[in-house]
Amino acid sequence: MEPEIVPDTQYRGLVGILPAYPRALALLARFDRPIGWQLLFWPGAWGVALAKGAVERWDLILWLALGSIAMRGAGCVYNDIVDRGLDRQVARTRNRPLASGAVSVKAAWLWLAVLCLVGLVVLLQLHLYAQIVALISLAPVAAYPFMKRITWWPQAWLGIVFSWAALVGWSEATGSLMMPGPLLYAGSICWVIGYDTIYALQDVEDDALVGVRSSARVLGSRVRPGVAIFYAIALALWGAAFWQLRPDWLVLVALLPAAVHFAWQVATLAPADGANALHRFRSNRYAGLLIFLACIVVGQTSF
């Protein structure tokens, strides 16, 4: 079967001009939806910026960007290999390359290996300590596709996985995992739970039919206050991380733009409207940028 470009693609034209099979591989790695690698990238950039490395370690930030693209793609391929049976039962995912038969499982494993080789190149740019920190993430990454089968909060596990770059960036820039790096990481986990709960709103009905669990289903009619709570905890943890570097109330002002953005997301979220939820979810690329700018300000002005 020729792969279809899913409704929430952002590069319909670019992916659409590829021949059928390369297009299927691009879709399998979600290259048509850059929001995924952007959300994976931002915590790593925060870690570098908060460690005063936004200018001096600009090369590290670029390497983290490349690693985010490759490893997000690899994660998506692995996730689709595991979930191909479930994907066939969900309207939004039944046309994914593996679920539709556009790509074989064997070819998917080969494509996964290629993407992991790119990730290995990035890994070799890091010092040994940061390499070890990065490699530890492989265990939670491998477990993630199974979480939706055994817990109502797979978004929390995704937060553990998608925030790991904060620990990598911080440890590479500082040579340790001392505070405030772990606080930055913990805040990112809560941020991920918030935005992925919004994303999961698109699949609530299908997930209920096939038995897939999610925080969106658990929260139900309380999804807006639930997301607000996770965003508030994220801001509090990031504020604590900033305070560790510079105990001055002024540093908390750096988080104000992100706080306003999160308030807008929650206030305008329409849980029953999939398009609305998708737009609010995607807007977190700008939230990531706002936190990055805050980390630059605090990192560069800390004592």
C-alpha positions in Angstrom: 0.0 0.0 0.0 1.2 3.5 -0.7 1.6 5.5 2.5 -0.9 8.3 3.3 0.2 11.5 4.8 -1.6 11.8 8.1 -3.9 14.8 8.8 -1.6 16.4 11.4 1.5 16.5 9.1 3.2 19.9 8.8 5.3 19.3 5.7 2.7 17.8 3.4 4.3 19.4 0.3 7.9 18.4 1.1 7.1 14.8 2.1 4.5 14.5 -0.6 7.0 15.0 -3.5 9.1 12.1 -2.3 8.7 8.7 -4.2 6.4 6.3 -2.4 9.0 4.2 -0.5 11.3 7.1 0.8 8.1 8.9 1.7 7.0 5.9 3.8 10.4 5.9 5.6 10.1 9.6 6.3 6.6 9.2 7.7 7.8 6.3 9.8 10.4 8.5 11.4 7.8 11.4 11.6 10.0 13.7 9.6 6.8 15.3 8.5 6.1 16.4 12.0 9.1 18.3 13.4 7.3 19.2 16.6 8.4 15.9 18.1 12.1 16.4 17.7 11.8 20.1 18.8 10.1 19.1 22.0 12.8 16.5 22.6 15.6 19.0 21.8 14.5 21.9 24.1 15.3 20.4 27.5 18.9 19.6 26.3 19.3 23.2 25.1 18.0 24.4 28.5 20.6 22.4 30.3 23.4 23.8 28.3 22.0 27.4 28.6 21.5 27.2 32.3 25.1 26.0 32.7 26.3 29.3 31.0 27.0 27.4 27.8 24.5 29.1 25.4 27.4 31.0 23.7 30.5 29.0 24.5 28.9 25.7 23.7 26.8 26.6 20.7 28.3 23.6 18.9 26.9 21.3 21.6 23.5 22.7 21.1 23.7 21.9 17.4 24.8 18.4 18.1 21.9 18.0 20.5 19.6 19.2 17.8 20.9 16.6 15.3 20.7 13.9 18.0 17.1 14.9 18.8 16.1 14.5 15.1 17.7 11.1 14.8 16.7 9.6 18.1 13.1 10.9 18.0 12.9 9.3 14.5 14.4 6.1 15.9 12.0 6.2 18.9 9.0 6.6 16.5 10.1 3.7 14.4 10.5 1.4 17.5 7.2 2.6 18.8 5.5 1.7 15.6 7.1 -1.7 15.4 5.7 -2.5 18.9 2.3 -0.8 18.3 1.6 -1.8 14.7 -1.3 -4.0 15.9 -2.9 -1.2 18.0 -2.3 1.4 15.3 -4.5 -0.6 12.9 -7.4 -0.1 15.3 -7.1 3.7 15.7 -8.4 6.0 13.0 -5.6 8.5 13.4 -2.8 5.9 13.2 -4.1 3.1 10.9 -2.4 4.7 7.9 1.1 4.7 9.5 3.6 2.9 7.2 3.9 -0.3 9.3 0.2 -0.5 10.2 -0.8 0.0 6.6 1.9 -2.4 5.2 3.8 0.3 3.3 7.0 -0.7 5.1 7.8 -4.2 6.3 8.9 -4.9 9.9 12.4 -6.0 8.6 12.8 -2.8 6.7 11.7 -0.8 9.8 14.4 -2.5 11.9 17.0 -1.6 9.3 15.8 2.0 9.2 15.9 2.0 13.0 19.6 0.9 12.9 20.5 3.7 10.5 18.9 6.4 12.7 20.7 4.9 15.8 24.0 5.2 13.9 23.4 8.9 13.5 22.7 9.0 17.2 25.9 7.2 17.9 27.9 9.9 16.0 26.3 12.5 18.3 27.0 10.4 21.4 30.7 10.3 20.5 30.9 14.1 20.6 30.2 14.0 24.4 32.5 13.4 27.3 32.4 10.0 29.0 30.2 11.1 31.9 27.6 12.6 29.6 27.8 9.5 27.4 26.9 7.3 30.3 24.0 9.6 31.3 22.8 9.4 27.7 23.1 5.6 27.4 21.1 5.1 30.6 18.1 6.6 28.8 17.9 3.6 26.5 16.1 1.5 29.2 13.1 3.9 29.7 13.0 4.5 25.9 12.7 0.8 25.3 9.9 0.4 27.9 7.8 3.4 26.8 5.7 1.7 24.1 4.4 -0.8 26.7 3.4 1.8 29.3 0.0 2.6 27.7 -0.9 -1.1 28.3 0.0 -1.2 32.0 -0.5 2.3 33.4 -3.0 5.1 33.1 -0.2 7.6 33.0 2.1 6.7 30.0 2.5 10.5 29.7 4.6 10.4 32.9 6.9 7.8 31.4 7.1 9.9 28.2 8.1 12.8 30.4 11.0 10.7 31.8 12.1 9.9 28.3 11.5 13.2 26.5 13.2 15.2 29.3 16.4 13.2 29.4 18.3 15.6 27.2 18.2 18.1 30.1 20.4 15.7 32.1 22.6 15.1 29.1 23.1 18.8 28.3 23.6 19.8 31.9 26.1 16.9 32.6 28.1 17.6 29.4 28.3 21.4 30.2 29.1 21.0 33.9 30.6 17.5 34.2 28.2 16.4 37.0 24.5 15.9 37.8 24.4 18.1 40.8 21.7 20.7 41.3 20.1 22.5 39.6 20.2 20.1 36.7 17.8 17.5 38.2 15.3 20.2 39.1 15.4 21.4 35.5 14.7 17.7 34.5 11.9 17.2 36.9 10.2 20.4 35.7 10.5 19.2 32.2 8.8 15.9 33.1 5.7 17.8 34.4 5.8 20.0 31.3 5.7 16.8 29.1 2.8 15.3 31.1 0.9 18.5 30.5 1.4 18.9 26.8 1.1 15.2 26.0 -2.2 15.0 27.9 -3.4 17.7 25.5 -2.1 15.7 22.6 -3.9 12.5 23.8 -7.2 14.3 23.7 -7.3 13.6 20.0 -7.5 9.9 20.6 -9.7 9.6 23.7 -12.6 7.8 21.9 -10.5 5.4 19.9 -8.3 4.7 23.0 -11.3 3.8 25.0 -12.5 1.4 22.3 -9.1 -0.5 22.0 -8.2 -0.3 25.7 -5.3 2.1 25.5 -4.7 4.1 28.7 -3.8 7.8 28.9 -3.9 10.7 31.3 -6.5 12.4 29.1 -8.9 9.5 29.8 -8.1 9.5 33.5 -8.7 13.2 33.9 -11.8 13.3 31.8 -13.8 16.5 32.4 -11.0 17.7 34.7 -8.4 17.7 31.9 -8.0 21.5 31.9 -7.3 21.9 35.7 -5.2 18.8 35.5 -3.0 20.2 32.7 -2.8 23.6 34.6 -1.5 21.8 37.8 1.2 20.0 35.9 2.3 23.3 34.2 2.3 25.1 37.5 4.5 22.4 39.1 6.8 22.6 36.1 7.2 26.4 36.6 7.8 25.9 40.3 10.5 23.3 39.7 12.2 25.5 37.1 11.9 28.5 39.5 13.7 26.3 42.1 16.4 25.5 39.6 17.0 29.1 38.8 17.0 30.0 42.6 19.8 27.4 43.1 22.0 29.4 40.7 20.9 32.9 41.8 18.8 33.3 45.0 17.1 36.5 43.8 13.4 37.0 43.2 14.2 38.7 39.9 15.2 35.4 38.3 11.6 34.2 38.6 10.5 37.1 36.3 12.4 35.2 33.5 9.7 32.5 33.7 6.8 35.0 33.4 6.5 34.8 29.6 6.3 31.0 29.7 3.7 31.2 32.5 1.5 33.5 30.4 1.8 31.1 27.5 0.8 28.1 29.6 -2.2 30.1 31.0 -3.3 30.8 27.4 -3.0 27.2 26.5 -5.2 26.1 29.4 -7.7 29.0 29.1 -8.3 28.4 25.4 -8.2 24.6 25.4 -11.3 22.9 24.0 -11.0 19.2 25.1 -13.6 18.0 22.6 -12.0 19.7 19.6 -9.1 17.7 18.2 -7.9 20.6 16.0 -7.8 22.9 19.0 -5.9 20.4 21.1 -3.4 19.8 18.3 -2.8 23.5 18.0 -2.3 24.0 21.8 0.1 21.0 21.8 2.2 22.3 18.9 2.4 25.7 20.6 4.8 24.1 23.1 7.6 24.6 20.7 7.3 28.3 21.6 7.1 27.4 25.3 10.4 25.6 24.9 11.9 28.6 23.3 10.7 30.9 26.1 12.2 28.6 28.7 15.4 28.5 26.7 15.6 32.3 26.7 14.9 32.3 30.5 17.8 29.8 31.0 20.1 32.0 29.0 19.3 35.0 31.1 19.7 33.2 34.4 22.7 31.2 33.4 24.6 34.2 32.0 23.8 36.4 35.1 24.2 33.9 37.9 27.0 34.4 40.4 
